Amino acid sequence: MKNSAEVYDSAVLKKDILDLAWPAILEMVLSTAVWIFDTAMVGRLSAEALSAVGLGSQLAYTVTFVFGAFGVGTAVMVARYTGAGKTDRADHVVAQSFLISCFVGLFLGLMNFFGARFFFSLVMKDPRVILLGTDYLRIVSIGIVFMVPTMVLNSALRGAGNTRLPMISALLSNSFNILGDYVLIFGHFGFPRLEVNGAALATSIAQICGAAVTISYVTLAGKEIKLKFKEIMKIDLPLLWQLADLSIPASLEEFSYSGSRLISSMWIANLGTVAFAANQVAVSAESMSFMPGYGFSVAASTLVGKNLGGSRKDLAEKSGWESMKFALLLMGTVGLLFLAVPGWLISFFTSIPEVRDLAAVCIRVGAFEQPTIAISMTLSGALKGAGDTKGTFIISLISTWLIRLPLIFVIIFIMKKGLAFVWFATVIQFFSEALLMFLRFRQGRWKEIKL
């Protein structure tokens, strides 16, 4: 007798993956477009302005994404419950997650506002960058208050199989961001020229718009899940503990990765302002390749969770492997572009010659890590969808703190090499991470995780 994966039409599975992935990819395209536009606009001001915005974004979103990873546990539970047909239970999970995310967003906003100068002074030595970055981070902190609840609700929607609403929310908010950048950074249409502060203000306005769209949908028009305010006040401590058990490893994983990048940035700052700015530009350019990886990671996570909820373990596994193949194809193609025309790609981000030339070398090196990032991102999403957040955290910890950081330290402080060699270290990091994710998923223990 054939099992469910054999009966299930492979073409239908691929269609399900693509239906979930393309809105998530487009959402990532829109978010990346804003990052690119910010970098391109600010990159025409000065290297100091570019460093301030680059580091300010990294400081703000490191802590935000760490706590925003609370949405991972939400997505896992919503996927399981909707896959099992328990929509009332899924709605209860959403309400409890939203309550906690509001408190977390407020806390992070206040922390970034009052700690902005301290955080910048820890990382940078250039007084001009510290001054610009402090003002930037304080303005961005307003948007952070709204960003965390939005992230959690969007995660819940993706877990329920709705990747289109987060895309629509991103479309509207990022449109406001791009328009705000154009108007406020250089002072068009009669608005004052605010430069770095204009980029920050546009970002905060966009975050508020995105929150309004997402909250309105899940409150008034949600079909897959619904935010019921009467459920918010029913504090469910066992559920909150279960969410924490799933989400804390995901938060630690995000902290492990983002924290290692922040430390890397501190070390790269020792190479000079030009090298630091070039690294920010190269990271922005490379982010283009993450778009398909993110989309198929979301698809894998959702389908694995839903199929486990419906007791279809074989189909859950097949969903992970098929999603990985799609990501490999698309990210490998982007990697070829990085190899072939790096200078042309970088020219969209900055017109500063020394920054442009060094960044082009970096993304050419980065081309070699694209296939391994595809494997790592997609299978990490699949494992998280099954609830194996502890496994992905341990793998991230190994690849970042035992491989990435020691290599970068040796390259900068012992070998005295430049930025291009730092990027070779990340190639080794992502290869190691992809191998460990592959082995973890193939092992199959994630199929037995109970919620």
Secondary structure, DSSP 4 states (H G I P E B T S, - for coil): ---HHHHS-HHHHHHHHHHHHHHHHHHHHHHHHHHHHHHHHHTTT-HHHHHHHHHHHHHHHHHHHHHHTHHHHHHHHHHHHHHTT-HHHHHHHHHHHHHHHHHHHHHHHHHHHHHHHHHHHHH---HHHHHHHHHHHHHHHHHHHHHHHHHHHHHHHHHTT--HHHHHHHHHHHHHHHHHHHHHHHT-TT----THHHHHHHHHHHHHHHHHHHHHIIIII-SS----HHHHTS--HHHHHHHHHHHHHHHHHHHHHHHHHHHHHHHHGGG-HHHHHHHHHHHHHHHHHHHHHHHHHHHHHHHHHHHHHTT-HHHHHHHHHHHHHHHHHHHHHHHHHHHH-HHHHHTTT---HHHHHHHHHHHHHHGGGHHHHHHHHHHHHHHHHTT-HHHHHHHHHIIIIIIIHHHHHIIIIIS---HHHHHHHHHHHHHHHHHHHHHHHHH-GGGG---
